[in-house]
């Protein structure tokens, strides 16, 4: 029987098969740990993380803070557009807040 983790890994693999990032349009990957949230802007062609931000807490307020932080980092690096990779998580709650706050910060997703 598949665990919740196994099912998320399957969803993540399906998403990653379709979503790739480049230097001009990096992949914005979201990760939820037990303690907090992490977002990375990744160039998959080189296999390099271009920018990363993390925050303690897993609620919507933490997601909003993290989305604004990654949008600010992207601006500093000259990144205007990104591909959102939800990593198998539902587009709901904190994950949705990250995307919305990044859009409000000027990052086109």
C-alpha positions as CSV (number, residue, x, y, z in Angstrom):
1,X,0.0,0.0,0.0
2,X,1.3,3.4,-0.9
3,X,1.9,5.9,1.8
4,X,1.1,9.6,1.5
5,X,4.8,10.3,0.9
6,X,4.9,7.7,-2.0
7,X,1.8,9.2,-3.6
8,X,3.3,12.7,-3.4
9,X,6.5,11.4,-5.0
10,X,4.5,10.0,-7.9
11,X,2.7,13.3,-8.4
12,X,6.0,15.1,-8.2
13,X,7.5,12.9,-10.9
14,X,4.5,13.5,-13.2
15,X,4.9,17.3,-12.7
16,X,8.7,17.2,-13.2
17,X,8.3,15.3,-16.4
18,X,6.5,18.3,-17.9
19,X,8.2,21.2,-16.1
20,X,11.8,22.3,-16.6
21,X,13.6,25.5,-15.9
22,X,16.2,27.5,-17.9
23,X,18.4,30.5,-17.1
24,X,15.8,32.8,-18.6
25,X,12.8,31.1,-17.1
26,X,13.8,29.1,-14.0
27,X,11.7,26.5,-12.2
28,X,10.3,27.8,-8.9
29,X,10.3,24.7,-6.7
30,X,8.4,24.5,-3.4
31,X,9.3,22.2,-0.5
32,X,7.4,21.8,2.8
33,X,9.4,20.4,5.7
34,X,8.2,19.6,9.2
35,X,9.5,23.0,10.4
36,X,9.0,25.4,7.5
37,X,8.8,26.2,3.8
38,X,11.5,26.5,1.2
39,X,11.5,27.9,-2.4
40,X,14.3,27.6,-5.0
41,X,14.7,29.1,-8.4
42,X,16.4,26.4,-10.4
43,X,18.1,26.3,-13.8
44,X,17.7,22.7,-14.9
45,X,19.9,23.0,-18.0
46,X,22.9,23.7,-15.8
47,X,21.6,22.0,-12.7
48,X,22.1,25.2,-10.6
49,X,20.1,26.8,-7.9
50,X,19.9,30.5,-8.9
51,X,18.2,31.8,-5.7
52,X,16.6,30.2,-2.6
53,X,14.6,31.5,0.4
54,X,13.3,29.7,3.4
55,X,11.0,30.6,6.3
56,X,10.1,29.0,9.6
57,X,6.4,28.1,9.9
58,X,4.0,26.4,7.5
59,X,0.9,28.5,7.6
60,X,-0.5,31.0,5.0
61,X,1.3,33.9,6.6
62,X,4.6,32.2,6.2
63,X,3.8,31.4,2.6
64,X,3.0,35.0,1.9
65,X,6.3,36.1,3.5
66,X,8.3,33.5,1.5
67,X,6.6,34.5,-1.8
68,X,7.5,38.1,-1.3
69,X,11.1,37.2,-0.4
70,X,11.7,35.0,-3.4
71,X,10.2,37.7,-5.7
72,X,12.6,40.2,-4.2
73,X,15.6,37.8,-4.8
74,X,14.4,37.2,-8.4
75,X,14.3,41.0,-9.0
76,X,17.9,41.3,-7.8
77,X,19.0,38.6,-10.1
78,X,17.1,40.0,-13.1
79,X,14.6,37.2,-13.2
80,X,11.1,38.3,-14.4
81,X,9.4,35.0,-15.2
82,X,9.4,31.6,-13.7
83,X,7.7,28.2,-14.0
84,X,5.9,27.2,-10.8
85,X,6.7,23.6,-9.6
86,X,4.4,22.7,-6.7
87,X,6.3,19.4,-6.1
88,X,3.2,17.3,-5.8
89,X,1.6,19.4,-3.1
90,X,-2.0,20.6,-3.6
91,X,-2.2,24.2,-5.0
92,X,-3.9,25.2,-1.8
93,X,-3.1,27.0,1.5
94,X,0.6,28.0,2.0
95,X,1.6,26.7,-1.5
96,X,-1.0,29.0,-3.1
97,X,0.0,31.9,-0.9
98,X,3.7,31.5,-2.1
99,X,2.6,31.8,-5.7
100,X,0.2,34.7,-5.1
101,X,2.7,36.7,-3.1
102,X,5.4,36.1,-5.8
103,X,3.0,37.4,-8.4
104,X,2.3,40.4,-6.3
105,X,6.0,41.0,-5.9
106,X,6.4,41.3,-9.7
107,X,7.4,37.7,-10.7
108,X,5.4,36.4,-13.6
109,X,4.4,32.7,-13.0
